[in-house]
């Protein structure tokens, strides 16, 4: 009997480990791998640019952005919404014009039909009645050719995709003019962005280094503890100071006073910073990357 090892190939069962190893070597199947430390966004980095914030601002949901990046995002979204609104208004006016032309053509058709009926009634000569009936029969039946009565100009050009009979104009929906946060998906306004004030670590050994190149960049405004991804942090809305959640629980929530200014605080004045997560702007909680490839079917 063979040993029960992961790489044992003497058994008759195709194990999950063997299947996963063969799938990785063959190029088929979905691969999943845990994201490394280099792909994890730091707590003081922008959720859009994924770089340390030079002028940090935070939303009410706790997502940190660089002010330049988030304002550029808002302006880009507004320009896109304005463009879509103009296209929607243009299509709406075109439909209104087509409906007006159709109503005018219908009214003209009714007038012509009425005038034709009146001519038939007024006409007393048999020849005139016969000719009018003949003309009416020809107009009602018409020619079998598709090149008469101006229909030659309405034929579709099959070499132009937009002129083929199957081509239909896509009906545009009225765009929503609200700009949404790229992280939380909630409405985002410029006035809701709260400035954040980080306190730099006063270490004489790293004083000559730039703030970005330091391993420990910022500290709590009250307890002077070094901040990192492993330390839950929060922003005090009135002043924008960053403190640890331990300071919030043990110091601030005792009397609900700002430890630096002494003003009264409320529950909504404490905004926890969304930390950790992957380096991709689309997510902030999943630490596993998946790559979907073709599946080898039996």
C-alpha positions as CSV (number, residue, x, y, z in Angstrom):
1,X,0.0,0.0,0.0
2,X,1.3,3.4,-0.9
3,X,1.7,6.3,1.4
4,X,-1.1,8.9,1.6
5,X,0.9,11.8,0.3
6,X,-0.3,14.8,-1.8
7,X,1.9,13.8,-4.8
8,X,1.1,10.1,-4.6
9,X,0.2,8.9,-8.2
10,X,-0.3,5.3,-7.5
11,X,-4.0,5.7,-6.5
12,X,-6.9,5.2,-8.8
13,X,-8.5,8.5,-7.8
14,X,-7.7,11.7,-9.5
15,X,-7.3,14.0,-6.5
16,X,-8.1,17.7,-6.4
17,X,-4.5,18.6,-5.9
18,X,-3.5,16.7,-9.0
19,X,-6.3,18.3,-11.0
20,X,-5.2,21.8,-9.8
21,X,-1.6,21.1,-10.6
22,X,-2.4,19.7,-14.1
23,X,-4.7,22.6,-14.8
24,X,-2.0,25.1,-14.0
25,X,0.5,23.3,-16.2
26,X,-1.9,22.8,-19.1
27,X,-3.2,26.3,-19.4
28,X,-6.9,25.4,-18.9
29,X,-9.3,26.1,-16.0
30,X,-9.6,29.0,-13.6
31,X,-6.5,30.0,-11.6
32,X,-6.8,31.7,-8.2
33,X,-3.9,33.2,-6.4
34,X,-3.7,35.3,-3.2
35,X,-2.6,38.9,-3.9
36,X,0.8,39.7,-2.5
37,X,1.8,42.6,-0.3
38,X,2.9,44.7,-3.2
39,X,-0.7,44.8,-4.5
40,X,-2.3,45.9,-1.2
41,X,-3.2,49.5,-1.0
42,X,-1.9,51.5,2.0
43,X,-4.4,53.2,4.3
44,X,-3.1,56.7,3.2
45,X,-3.3,56.0,-0.6
46,X,-5.9,57.3,-3.0
47,X,-8.6,54.8,-4.0
48,X,-8.3,56.0,-7.6
49,X,-4.7,56.7,-8.3
50,X,-3.5,54.1,-5.7
51,X,-0.7,56.5,-4.7
52,X,-0.1,58.4,-1.4
53,X,-2.4,61.4,-1.2
54,X,-0.8,64.8,-1.5
55,X,-4.1,66.6,-0.6
56,X,-6.3,63.9,1.0
57,X,-10.0,64.1,1.3
58,X,-12.5,61.5,2.5
59,X,-16.1,60.7,1.8
60,X,-18.7,60.1,4.5
61,X,-18.4,56.4,3.8
62,X,-14.7,56.5,4.7
63,X,-13.0,56.2,1.3
64,X,-9.9,58.2,1.0
65,X,-9.1,60.1,-2.3
66,X,-6.6,62.6,-3.5
67,X,-8.4,65.9,-4.1
68,X,-7.0,66.3,-7.6
69,X,-8.0,62.8,-8.6
70,X,-11.5,62.8,-7.3
71,X,-12.2,66.3,-8.8
72,X,-10.9,65.1,-12.1
73,X,-13.2,62.1,-11.9
74,X,-16.2,64.2,-11.1
75,X,-15.5,66.6,-13.9
76,X,-15.0,63.7,-16.4
77,X,-18.3,62.1,-15.3
78,X,-20.2,65.4,-15.6
79,X,-18.8,65.9,-19.1
80,X,-19.9,62.4,-20.1
81,X,-23.4,62.9,-18.6
82,X,-23.7,66.2,-20.5
83,X,-22.7,64.5,-23.8
84,X,-25.3,61.7,-23.2
85,X,-27.9,64.3,-22.3
86,X,-27.3,66.2,-25.6
87,X,-27.6,62.9,-27.6
88,X,-30.8,62.1,-25.8
89,X,-32.3,65.5,-26.4
90,X,-31.2,65.3,-30.1
91,X,-32.9,62.0,-30.5
92,X,-36.0,63.2,-28.7
93,X,-36.4,66.2,-31.0
94,X,-35.8,64.0,-34.0
95,X,-38.7,61.7,-32.9
96,X,-41.0,64.7,-32.3
97,X,-40.2,66.0,-35.8
98,X,-40.9,62.7,-37.4
99,X,-44.2,62.4,-35.5
100,X,-45.2,65.9,-36.6
101,X,-44.3,65.0,-40.3
102,X,-46.3,61.8,-40.0
103,X,-49.3,63.7,-38.6
104,X,-49.1,66.3,-41.4
105,X,-48.9,63.6,-44.0
106,X,-51.9,61.8,-42.6
107,X,-53.9,65.1,-42.6
108,X,-52.9,65.7,-46.2
109,X,-53.9,62.2,-47.2
110,X,-57.3,62.7,-45.7
111,X,-57.7,66.0,-47.6
112,X,-56.7,64.4,-50.9
113,X,-59.1,61.5,-50.2
114,X,-61.9,63.9,-49.5
115,X,-61.2,66.0,-52.6
116,X,-61.2,62.9,-54.7
117,X,-64.5,61.8,-53.4
118,X,-66.0,65.2,-54.0
119,X,-64.8,65.2,-57.6
120,X,-66.4,61.8,-58.2
121,X,-69.7,63.0,-56.8
122,X,-69.7,66.3,-58.8
123,X,-68.7,64.6,-62.1
124,X,-71.9,63.8,-64.0
125,X,-70.4,62.6,-67.4
126,X,-70.1,58.9,-67.7
127,X,-66.8,59.3,-69.4
128,X,-65.5,61.4,-66.6
129,X,-66.8,58.9,-64.1
130,X,-65.2,56.1,-66.0
131,X,-61.8,57.9,-66.3
132,X,-61.9,58.7,-62.6
133,X,-62.7,55.1,-61.7
134,X,-59.9,54.0,-64.0
135,X,-57.5,56.4,-62.4
136,X,-58.6,55.3,-58.9
137,X,-58.1,51.6,-59.9
138,X,-54.6,52.3,-61.1
139,X,-53.7,54.3,-58.1
140,X,-55.1,51.7,-55.7
141,X,-53.4,48.8,-57.4
142,X,-50.4,50.6,-58.6
143,X,-47.4,49.1,-60.4
144,X,-45.6,45.9,-59.3
145,X,-42.3,47.6,-60.0
146,X,-40.3,49.0,-57.0
147,X,-38.8,51.8,-59.1
148,X,-41.9,53.9,-59.7
149,X,-43.5,56.7,-57.6
150,X,-40.1,57.7,-56.2
151,X,-39.5,54.4,-54.5
152,X,-36.2,54.1,-56.3
153,X,-34.7,56.7,-53.9
154,X,-35.9,54.8,-50.9
155,X,-34.3,51.5,-51.7
156,X,-31.8,50.4,-49.0
157,X,-28.1,50.3,-49.8
158,X,-27.0,46.9,-48.7
159,X,-23.3,47.9,-48.8
160,X,-23.9,50.5,-46.0
161,X,-24.7,48.9,-42.6
162,X,-26.8,51.8,-41.4
163,X,-29.0,51.7,-44.5
164,X,-29.9,48.0,-44.4
165,X,-33.5,47.0,-43.6
166,X,-32.4,45.3,-40.3
167,X,-30.6,48.5,-39.0
168,X,-32.8,50.1,-36.3
169,X,-32.0,53.2,-34.3
170,X,-31.3,52.4,-30.6
171,X,-33.6,54.2,-28.3
172,X,-31.6,56.2,-25.8
173,X,-32.7,56.4,-22.2
174,X,-32.7,59.6,-20.3
175,X,-29.3,59.7,-18.5
176,X,-29.0,60.1,-14.7
177,X,-27.2,63.4,-13.9
178,X,-26.0,62.1,-10.5
179,X,-22.3,61.4,-10.1
180,X,-21.7,58.3,-8.0
181,X,-18.7,57.4,-5.9
182,X,-16.5,54.9,-7.7
183,X,-16.1,52.8,-4.5
184,X,-19.4,52.8,-2.6
185,X,-21.7,53.5,-5.6
186,X,-23.6,56.3,-3.6
187,X,-24.2,59.8,-4.8
188,X,-21.1,61.9,-4.6
189,X,-21.0,65.7,-4.2
190,X,-18.0,68.0,-4.0
191,X,-19.3,69.7,-0.9
192,X,-19.4,66.3,0.9
193,X,-15.6,65.7,0.6
194,X,-14.0,66.3,4.0
195,X,-10.3,67.4,4.1
196,X,-8.0,65.1,6.0
197,X,-5.1,66.2,8.2
198,X,-2.4,63.6,8.7
199,X,0.3,64.1,11.4
200,X,3.8,63.1,10.3
201,X,5.9,60.9,12.5
202,X,8.6,63.0,14.2
203,X,11.5,60.6,13.9
204,X,15.0,62.3,13.8
205,X,16.5,59.3,12.0
206,X,14.0,59.6,9.0
207,X,13.8,63.4,9.0
208,X,15.9,63.7,5.9
209,X,13.8,61.2,3.9
210,X,10.7,62.2,2.0
211,X,7.4,61.4,3.5
212,X,6.5,58.9,0.7
213,X,9.7,56.9,1.1
214,X,9.3,56.5,4.9
215,X,8.2,53.2,6.3
216,X,6.3,54.9,9.1
217,X,4.8,58.1,7.8
218,X,1.9,59.2,10.0
219,X,0.8,58.9,13.6
220,X,-2.3,59.4,15.7
221,X,-3.0,63.0,16.5
222,X,-3.8,62.2,20.2
223,X,-1.9,59.1,21.3
224,X,1.0,59.5,18.9
225,X,0.8,55.8,17.8
226,X,2.2,55.0,14.4
227,X,-0.6,54.4,11.8
228,X,-0.5,51.5,9.3
229,X,-2.9,49.1,7.6
230,X,-2.9,46.9,10.7
231,X,-4.2,49.8,12.8
232,X,-7.9,50.8,12.4
233,X,-8.1,54.6,12.0
234,X,-10.9,57.2,11.9
235,X,-11.2,60.9,10.8
236,X,-12.8,63.5,13.1
237,X,-15.1,65.5,10.8
238,X,-14.8,69.0,12.4
239,X,-11.0,69.2,12.1
240,X,-10.0,66.3,9.8
241,X,-7.5,64.9,12.3
242,X,-6.7,61.2,12.0
243,X,-6.9,59.1,15.2
244,X,-6.9,55.4,16.0
245,X,-10.1,53.6,16.7
246,X,-8.6,52.7,20.1
247,X,-8.4,56.4,20.9
248,X,-12.0,56.8,19.8
249,X,-13.2,54.0,22.0
250,X,-11.2,54.8,25.1
251,X,-10.9,58.6,25.0
252,X,-13.4,60.3,22.7
253,X,-16.5,58.2,23.5
254,X,-16.2,58.8,27.2
255,X,-17.4,62.4,27.1
256,X,-17.8,63.0,23.4
257,X,-15.4,65.9,23.3
258,X,-12.8,66.6,20.7
259,X,-9.5,65.9,22.4
260,X,-7.6,68.7,20.6
261,X,-10.2,71.5,20.4
262,X,-12.7,70.5,23.1
263,X,-15.8,71.0,21.0
264,X,-18.8,68.6,21.2
265,X,-18.8,65.6,18.9
266,X,-21.5,63.3,17.6
267,X,-21.5,59.8,16.3
268,X,-21.6,61.0,12.7
269,X,-18.5,63.1,13.3
270,X,-16.3,59.9,13.5
271,X,-15.6,58.5,10.1
272,X,-13.7,55.2,10.0
273,X,-11.1,55.0,7.2
274,X,-11.6,52.0,4.8
275,X,-8.2,50.4,5.0
276,X,-6.5,47.3,3.5
277,X,-7.9,45.6,0.5
278,X,-6.3,45.0,-2.9
279,X,-4.5,47.5,-5.1
280,X,-7.3,47.5,-7.6
281,X,-9.7,50.4,-7.5
282,X,-12.7,48.2,-8.2
283,X,-12.6,46.4,-4.9
284,X,-11.4,47.0,-1.4
285,X,-12.0,43.7,0.4
286,X,-11.1,40.7,-1.8
287,X,-7.5,39.6,-1.4
288,X,-7.7,36.8,-4.0
289,X,-7.2,37.2,-7.7
290,X,-8.9,35.0,-10.3
291,X,-7.9,34.4,-13.9
292,X,-10.6,32.6,-15.9
293,X,-9.3,30.6,-18.8
294,X,-10.9,28.0,-21.3
295,X,-12.0,24.8,-19.6
296,X,-10.9,21.5,-21.0
297,X,-14.0,19.4,-21.5
298,X,-14.1,15.7,-21.8
